[in-house]
Amino acid sequence: MVFGLRIWAAAVAVAAAVCGGGAIPAQASAQNAPPLEAYGALPAIEYLELSPSGDRLARITVAGEIRALVVTDMSGGLLFVADVGDVKVRDLRWLGEDKVLVVTSRTESIASLGVPRSELYFGQILDLQTQRMVQVLNRTPDVLAVLYGPATIRRSDEGATLYARGVNLVTNQIDLHAISLTSGRGRPVKGMDREIEDFVQDPSGDVIAMGRYVERSKQWTLRLKQGNFFRDGWSTEAPIDTPAFYGLGRKARSIIIGADRPDLAPADPEAETLDVLFEVDVDTGEWSPLPFEHHPDFLVHHPVTQLLIGAGRTEEDGVHYEFIDADAARRWAAIERAFAGKRPKLVSWNDAQDQIVVFTDQGEAGVYQLIDFRRGVAEILAEPYPTVLPEQVGATRLVTYKAADGLEIPAYLTLPPGVETPKALPLIVLAHGGPAARDEAGFDWWAQALASRGYAVLQANFRGSTGYGRSFMEAGYGEWGRKMQTDLSDGVRWLASEGIIDPERVCIVGASYGGYAAMAGMTLDAGVYRCGVAVSGVSDLRRMVNWEARQEGRNDSQTVRYWNRFMGAARLNDRALDALSPAYLAQASAGPLLLLHGRDDTVVPIDQSRIMAEALRRADKPVEFIELQGEDHWLSRTETRHKMLSETVRFLERHNPPVAN
């Protein structure tokens, strides 16, 4: 495997740290800022997975709009390469040593079946021996060759088995199918109707638990396998937050479920909901809490048995892991020592768990590295942003400040590269989406692109963000356009009081909910920002919730109830939401606004930006509106992602130049 000089040096440093020895100091030199294309392009690597033996590596590479599946052996020998095309890749996994599963998605409708324009998922199986690819659920009688939910894989001495749910166009069932790895054809193995939300399979692939949700009664029921039948194990009313499965437990006949069970354990204050994670014995029905010190954000299962061996939690300095498997714990401790201060993320490992791919992106644009405990070496495999050098990455600091009501707001402040003592900098408030999401430590391509142009960038985890416990989450309920909004501007005021930024040179930018926050910042929170950039944002809250109801065909769906709780509406079509909707407040807009929206957005319809643009024009307020052809809600295409970024920077430099006039 051939590396550039910088990559080779870093690999040697990590190998020395993992296996014992001295590290080689990095040599940094001043560089001009990379072009915006370096940030706006999709990452050069989207997925990277070790084969079960660890002898092969599969990856999805990106060049422009074209994604390619590349499979190599560990000596660098090419085994397979093929263009996936300009579709979006959503998953990559090994099916044994000779086959690979690739999951892609496209935005389209199926008018003949009444399926509205949405994101449809497709699976393909690569056979390395025949060099052929077949589609999952291909030629399955009466079944649409579209994945309904994620595919699952179970492996045994006889090989791997792939399972996927598919919609039967005749019976309207969504049965679970075992998929032929040679033809892609599905064989139904478990009947499931539309009320089955989720399920858990044991290591052999047998379904041992199902979760049924009846929308009309708001009732969620746990069904456990007993002999050849399923019995109701527990039931609860769940109008908004339903219990959830998290895979197998520590035994082959146990499952992990997140649920509100005050009769068994008090609510976990670290969780965003009332849920506690329990391990449930399928045979006895006994519930017991999991043995982790903190509420996990995700669980880690063994690559072969699929049994629970660990968990992870995203904290303010990065991801923390806690393993209950002794070998995994020992090896991960060695990796953390080697990457001290970097908070490595587990990407992939082989069956023996002695070859581990990790990813780091703190103080750098990101590096995938292979740690091989058998050979005692570390090798850099790939970089997602190879033209952004470590010395060109702006420093990101964790800061906290008090909101007007005293609530502490955690945030990340990214400085322009080379700035160590910030003073009177121009500021961009970059609001995250969700809103039940969060910004994390590490390289953020959007924040770093703006910082590279001379701006400080504030990313606040305002109330309602995830990762800070239930009380913090609930503090955001009903606070769209209210305290969730002023949490952002309170950060501006704090930075100004510290002398870090110039309060007269501040703009707000964001996508999805962050797009709403940008529009609200210019209308509901006027006087703080000189300009705003809203990408795929919500401008009319009542219209948005009504659209969700039409999409689901129900005025009182779980989705509608969720949004009403967060937005603060009493019911569907509540006109109280108009007072929080920027489209109704265009006359109050305090400065120029740039709107960008993908035409293929199936999460927030493009009408939301069109309505806002028209309202601002009628009010004779400055507005620019750019429709992104062929783009979805997630900026999945290089061309349109780069266009969004270049237009954003152009707009900001015009209305809030990084150098004071």
Secondary structure as GFF3:
##gff-version 3
##sequence-region A 1 661
A	DSSP	alpha_helix	5	19	.	.	.	ID=ss1
A	DSSP	alpha_helix	37	40	.	.	.	ID=ss2
A	DSSP	beta_strand	45	50	.	.	.	ID=ss3
A	DSSP	beta_strand	56	63	.	.	.	ID=ss4
A	DSSP	beta_strand	66	73	.	.	.	ID=ss5
A	DSSP	beta_strand	78	85	.	.	.	ID=ss6
A	DSSP	beta_strand	88	94	.	.	.	ID=ss7
A	DSSP	beta_strand	99	110	.	.	.	ID=ss8
A	DSSP	three_ten_helix	111	113	.	.	.	ID=ss9
A	DSSP	beta_strand	115	127	.	.	.	ID=ss10
A	DSSP	beta_strand	132	135	.	.	.	ID=ss11
A	DSSP	beta_strand	152	156	.	.	.	ID=ss12
A	DSSP	beta_strand	159	165	.	.	.	ID=ss13
A	DSSP	beta_strand	176	179	.	.	.	ID=ss14
A	DSSP	beta_strand	186	190	.	.	.	ID=ss15
A	DSSP	beta_strand	196	201	.	.	.	ID=ss16
A	DSSP	beta_strand	207	214	.	.	.	ID=ss17
A	DSSP	beta_strand	219	226	.	.	.	ID=ss18
A	DSSP	beta_strand	229	237	.	.	.	ID=ss19
A	DSSP	beta_strand	244	248	.	.	.	ID=ss20
A	DSSP	beta_strand	254	259	.	.	.	ID=ss21
A	DSSP	beta_strand	276	281	.	.	.	ID=ss22
A	DSSP	beta_strand	287	289	.	.	.	ID=ss23
A	DSSP	beta_strand	298	301	.	.	.	ID=ss24
A	DSSP	beta_strand	308	315	.	.	.	ID=ss25
A	DSSP	beta_strand	318	323	.	.	.	ID=ss26
A	DSSP	alpha_helix	326	338	.	.	.	ID=ss27
A	DSSP	beta_strand	345	349	.	.	.	ID=ss28
A	DSSP	beta_strand	355	360	.	.	.	ID=ss29
A	DSSP	beta_strand	367	372	.	.	.	ID=ss30
A	DSSP	beta_strand	377	382	.	.	.	ID=ss31
A	DSSP	three_ten_helix	390	392	.	.	.	ID=ss32
A	DSSP	beta_strand	396	402	.	.	.	ID=ss33
A	DSSP	beta_strand	408	414	.	.	.	ID=ss34
A	DSSP	beta_strand	425	431	.	.	.	ID=ss35
A	DSSP	alpha_helix	445	452	.	.	.	ID=ss36
A	DSSP	beta_strand	456	460	.	.	.	ID=ss37
A	DSSP	alpha_helix	470	474	.	.	.	ID=ss38
A	DSSP	alpha_helix	483	497	.	.	.	ID=ss39
A	DSSP	beta_strand	501	511	.	.	.	ID=ss40
A	DSSP	alpha_helix	513	523	.	.	.	ID=ss41
A	DSSP	beta_strand	531	535	.	.	.	ID=ss42
A	DSSP	alpha_helix	541	552	.	.	.	ID=ss43
A	DSSP	alpha_helix	558	567	.	.	.	ID=ss44
A	DSSP	three_ten_helix	575	580	.	.	.	ID=ss45
A	DSSP	three_ten_helix	582	584	.	.	.	ID=ss46
A	DSSP	three_ten_helix	586	588	.	.	.	ID=ss47
A	DSSP	beta_strand	593	598	.	.	.	ID=ss48
A	DSSP	alpha_helix	607	618	.	.	.	ID=ss49
A	DSSP	beta_strand	623	628	.	.	.	ID=ss50
A	DSSP	alpha_helix	638	655	.	.	.	ID=ss51
###
